[in-house]
């Protein structure tokens, strides 16, 4: 088994009129790491995230490749034919949550099972009782079990993002790539989402790569940070090296948008924990909730 969860080899990406968004980018992320991607708007963070997930095709440069769990996502500008199978090992969390608004939180989490259930039954929302109980456990873990029967459009932004993370949990993703998952959230909700991602990383050993616009969160939650500027890697190292002075050297005036003065990262935080009694109560209640949801 490869020690690298993600291997990006000399990739570039250009869009309209040939403007390069990524320029000869290479990174390796080891299994179990939690890594932040930072950079000002237009630095290439989202394009790199989407390329790793196979959602963006890299330029056809010979020798360029992206591998996840030792398997090719794409190579020389061609998406791997086996990407559909590989995607079940990759959980993707977007800034805009990507829930189905009319479906309940519970059903949205169950959509994480589509890779292992009948496409016909999944399209009808007909998931097994065991799958619904697993979804309830995931909702309990991210702290929104009481909202299981609410539709996606009835949830706050922070609650929707937690449901999206719960969906990757039932998918049993080995890797989670998150594209600015807290950019549109208030500070309290943002911290809660980062707490959950950190817990999944530490407790489950899931590899996480998260793009962030707020450097404070990278320093607090991610031991390693990769900094992009104009499509190139300008730093790859320990997050605690990202002082305001160092960021000013990397980004100049742009650093002011990345590091907010006076918002020093806190060194401690309350871990996300669910007591055994509470978890058991949510699981025991899953059957009745499921019945109500599909009555």
N, C-alpha and C positions, 0 to 999 in steps of 0.2 A: 504494500500500500504506500502510495506517494505521501511524503510528509507535507507537501504543498496542497492546500485546499484550492488555491487559485494561482494560476501562473499566466501572466500576461507577457507576451514576448514581442517586443519591437513593433507595436501596433500604431497605426496612424488612422486618422479619420478626417475627411473633408466633406463639406456639404456644398451648397450652391456656390457657383463661381470659384470653386477650388480653394475656398478659405479653410486652412487647416484648423481643426478643433482639437485634435490630439496629434502629437508629433513624436513618433518613435518612443512610445511609452512602454516600459518594462517594469513589472513588479511581481513579487512572489508573496503570497500570504500563507503562512503555515496553519495547519489544522489547530483549531482552538483559539486562534488570535481574535482580538477585537481591535479593529483598525479604523481610524477616522480618515476621511478624505476632506481636505479643506481647500478653499480657494474662493476668490471673488467671483461674482457672476460672470459667466463666459469663460471660466478657466478650464472647462472640460470635465467637471466632476460628474454631471448627469450622463454625459455621453460615455464616459468610462464605465459607470454603473450599468447602463443599458447594454453596452457591448459585452460585458461579462455575463449578463443574463441572456444574451443572444437576441436581444430586442433591437439591436443596431448592428448593421453589417460593417465590419472594418474595411479599410481600403485594401485592394488586392496587391499587397506588397509581399513578395516572396520571402518566406521565412517568418512571417508574422503569424501569431497564433494566440488563442486564449484556451486554456485548459482548466477544467473544474473537476476536482476529485480524480485527476489523472486522465480525464477523457476530454477530447476536443469539443469545445463549443463552436469554434470557427477556426479556420486556417486559411491563410493566403486570400482572405476576403470571401471565403465560402462558408456558409453555415453548415454545420455537421448534420447529416441525415438522421443521426441518433439524438438530436437535441431534444426532441419530445420526451424521450425516456429520461434524459439527463435532467430536464427541468423539474422533475419530481423531487430532485435532491437539492434544488435551489429555491429558497423562499425569497420573494421580492416584495418589498414594502415601499410604497410610493408616497410622495408628499400629499397627494389628493385621495388617499385611502383606498380607492377602487373597490368599494363595497357596492353591492346591488341594492339601491335605495329602498325598493319595495319589499325586499326580503328581510326576515328577522335576523337579528344578530346571530342567533343559533344556526340558522340555515346558511348565512354567509360564512361562518366558520366551517360548516360541513362541506362547503365547496372545496376545501382543501383536500377532500377525499376523492375528487374527481379523477385523479390519476390512478386510483386503485379500485374504483367502483364502475359499474356498468354505465356507459355514457347515456344510455336511454333512461335508466332510473335516475341518474344524477340530474339530467335535464328536467325531470319532473319533480325534483326535490325529494325523491324517495330514498332516503338514507336509512341505514339499519339502526336498530335501537342501540347497539354497541357504539356505532359512530356518533350518534347524538349524545350519548353519555360522555364519550371522549371529548366532544366539542364543549360540553358543559364544564368538564374539568379544566379545559384550556381557558374558557371564559372566567372561571373561578380564579385561576392562577393570575390572570391579568386584571382581576378586580372589577369585572363588569357582569358577573353572573346574574345579578338581579335585573339586568336589562336584556336578558336572553330573548325575550319575546317581542321586544321593540323593533320596529323596522329600522333600517340603516339611516333613513332620513330623520328619525326621531332622536338620534344620538348626537352628542356634542362632538366637535372635532377630535378631542382627545380620546373620547370613548370609541369613536370609529377607528382611530389608529390602533387602539388596543385590540379591537376585534380583528383588524387586519393582521396583527402579530399573532393572535390566537390561531388564525387560519394557517399560518406557517407552522405553528406548533403541531397541529393535527396532521399536517402534511409530512411531519417528521423530517423537516429540512436539515441537511447537514451543514448548509451554508445559508445565511440570510444576508442579502444585499439590500440596503435601505437608502433610497434617494431622498435626502433632506426630509426625513420623516417628521421633524419637529418644526419645520420652517413656518408653518401656519398656525402653530399652537401658542397659547399663553404660557408664561414661564412655569406655572405649576403643572400643567398638562405635559409640557415638554420634558420636565424632570421625571415625571411618572413614566413616560414612554421610554426614556433613556434608562431608568431603573430596571424596567422590564427587559429591555434588550441586554443589559448587563447581567441580569439574573439568568437569562437563557444561555448566555455565553458561559458564565461561571458554573452554573449547576448542570447544564446539559452538554457542555462542551461544543456547542454550535459555533462555528466560525462566523464572525460578523464583520462586514465592511459597511460603514455608514458614512454618507457624505453629510457634512455639517457646514453651515454658514457661521455658526457661533463657536469660536475657538474655545471658549470656556468649557463647553461640554466635551470637546475633544480632550482637553487637559484632564478633566475630572474622570471621564469614563473609559478612555481608550489609551492603553499604554503606548501605542504607536500611532503616529500620524504621518500621512503622506500629503504633502502640499503641492498643489498644481498652480501654475501661472501660465496663461496663454497656451494651454495644451501641453506643457512640459512639466516634468517633476523637478521641483526646485528644493525639496526637502523630503527625506524619508528617515525618520528616527524617533527617539523618545519624545512623547508629547510634552513632558515637563521642560523641554528646551524652548518651547514656544512662548517666550517672553514678549511683551509689547515691543521691546527694543529689537529683538531678533526678527519679529514679523515686519517691523518697519523696514529693516534691511532687505527682506524678501520682497515685500509688496509696495514699499513706498507709501504714498497717500492712501492706497487701497486698503492698507492694514487697518485704517480707522473703521472700516465697515465690518471687519472680522473680529476685532477685540474691543469690547466696550469698556472704557475706563471705569474703574470703581466696581466692576463685577468680577471680583476675584473668585476663582473656582473654589468651592468648599471641599475640604479633604475628606469629609465624612458625610454619609447620607443614610437614611433609614432603608434597609434592604426590603425588597418586595418579599413578603412572607404571607403564606396562607396557613393558618393553623390546621392541624389534622382534623379537628372537630368541624371546622368551617368547610373544609374540602369535602368531608364525608357528607355533610348536610346538603351541599350543593349537588353532589353526585346522587344522593338518595332522592333529591327533588327532581332530578333530570327526567325521570320517567313521566311524572305528571306534567311537567312543562312541555315535554315533547308531545304528549297527547293533546294538550290544549293547543299547541302551535299548529297541529295538523288535523284538528277536529273538523 
